[in-house]
Amino acid sequence: MSFRHLPSVDALIREVRAGQPDAPHELLRDAAQAVLAQARKAIAAGSPPPSLPALVAAVHAELAASVAPSLRPLINATGVVIQTNLGRAPLSAAARAAMQAVGAGYSNLEYDLVEGERGSRHVHLEQLLVRLTGAEAALVVNNNAAAVYLALIALAAGREVIVSRGQAVEIGGGFRIPDVLRASGATLVEVGTTNRTYVRDYAAAISERTALILRVHASNFRLIGFMHEPELAELAEVAHQHGLPLLDDLGSGTLIDTRQFGLQAEPTVQASVAAGADLVTFSGDKLLGGPQAGIIVGRRDLVGQLRRHPLARALRVDKSTIAGLAATLHSYLRGAALREIPVWQLISTPVTALQQRAEAMAATLVAASLPARAIACESAIGGGSLPGATQPSFGVALTPASSNATALAARLRAGDPPVVARIVDEQVVCDLRSVFPAEDATLAAALIAAYR
Ligand SMILES: *Cc1c(COP(=O)(O)O)cnc(C)c1O
């Protein structure tokens, strides 16, 4: 054993210090200790002691790694366009520019430029949302979970909320409708059965304790076969006959009809408003394609009640969210959403375009001696929208010689940028539905690097 050939921690820090004049002592010490511990382990396992320059280089590398950001961009080759674990909607160029511009300095976030006095942060989004959805009023909070929670606390605390048994569901990430109701101080009254609920079930459950009727969009599962749920308009009618509001939690919601892309229909926000929902809640970063936010549109008096509730202050959005969401909504207003909003760019890409890119990428990989080929596949939309629906897509499949697809996928995740792919039948599949054309060359290079 030759541990005595290793420098002391202090001696190693002195060597490194010249190249790291500003680094705090504790940071250098932790890195030097980690490198020396590694070296002792290697020596104990029979390696020769590393040279001083090698140790210094290792400390610099350790320092760089210790201050590297944990949150990093990556290439989403899963084919799932809205993936909560991968950050949901990528932002449009306009949204990014607006967030940058507002974030870089001061703004009229809560300042009325005409009157020269205090204003409201809500004005920047409300008129846009009113025009796009046909609702009377709008309010934006941190995310849709917060939107539902605020609506229930403000309108139903201490009273009853009627929900179909088939909708008392878990959305994911621990968001369970029965739990949210309990946390808001409301009592859940489940009606109907898991698979069949009728308007008369709702009507029979209404009493003087009822605060509202809640409909929850089944975001991540599908009831098929012998099932029935009332139309939203029927629910609105029974709610209004009893002077109750109808709250519609759309989850994703969309302003664009998804059927034009060969997908099944995801309910549009405009349709919910038109069908008589008194409040509609949906996410900013699902099919809307903007930053994380929870959007509430509906009746002016109810939105006002929510806005005045003390919790609204705790759930308010910051200036960069308002800027990014406003820019995203402007794309819809100008009729440019399909062209400008990344989620819609990806969903609306014709499969023939994906096939061409997959074939070109496969040819590049084959030329580099990789066992690659272009394959047809199906991608899910994800993000609690269009459950069970898939879209035809194209990707590149790699069959590792050792048939160890799991190991290849792990090397892809360890790369820079990381690539998250799918494993299908012992192959690593990169589905191009969720890959931007500008990423193709980087993806091909990452595949080549990971394969070697
Ligand atoms: C996604 C979803 C939520 C939660 O929305 P977040 O924006 O993730 O907070 C709530 N309800 C439904 C139906 C959803 O699909």
The ligand as a MOL file (V3000), in Angstrom:
LIG
                    3D

  0  0  0     0  0            999 V3000
M  V30 BEGIN CTAB
M  V30 COUNTS 15 15 0 0 0
M  V30 BEGIN ATOM
M  V30 1 C -53.3290 17.4120 -14.6360 0
M  V30 2 C -54.6480 17.5210 -13.9180 0
M  V30 3 C -54.7560 18.2300 -12.7200 0
M  V30 4 C -53.5590 18.8750 -12.0770 0
M  V30 5 O -53.0900 19.9200 -12.8690 0
M  V30 6 P -51.6140 20.5320 -12.5860 0
M  V30 7 O -51.5140 21.6570 -13.5460 0
M  V30 8 O -50.6620 19.4210 -12.8080 0
M  V30 9 O -51.6130 20.9880 -11.1630 0
M  V30 10 C -55.9870 18.3240 -12.1170 0
M  V30 11 N -57.0840 17.7400 -12.6640 0
M  V30 12 C -57.0090 17.0430 -13.8130 0
M  V30 13 C -58.2660 16.4300 -14.3660 0
M  V30 14 C -55.7910 16.9030 -14.4770 0
M  V30 15 O -55.7080 16.2140 -15.6150 0
M  V30 END ATOM
M  V30 BEGIN BOND
M  V30 1 1 1 2
M  V30 2 1 2 3
M  V30 3 2 2 14
M  V30 4 1 3 4
M  V30 5 2 3 10
M  V30 6 1 4 5
M  V30 7 1 5 6
M  V30 8 2 6 7
M  V30 9 1 6 8
M  V30 10 1 6 9
M  V30 11 1 10 11
M  V30 12 2 11 12
M  V30 13 1 12 13
M  V30 14 1 12 14
M  V30 15 1 14 15
M  V30 END BOND
M  V30 END CTAB
M  END
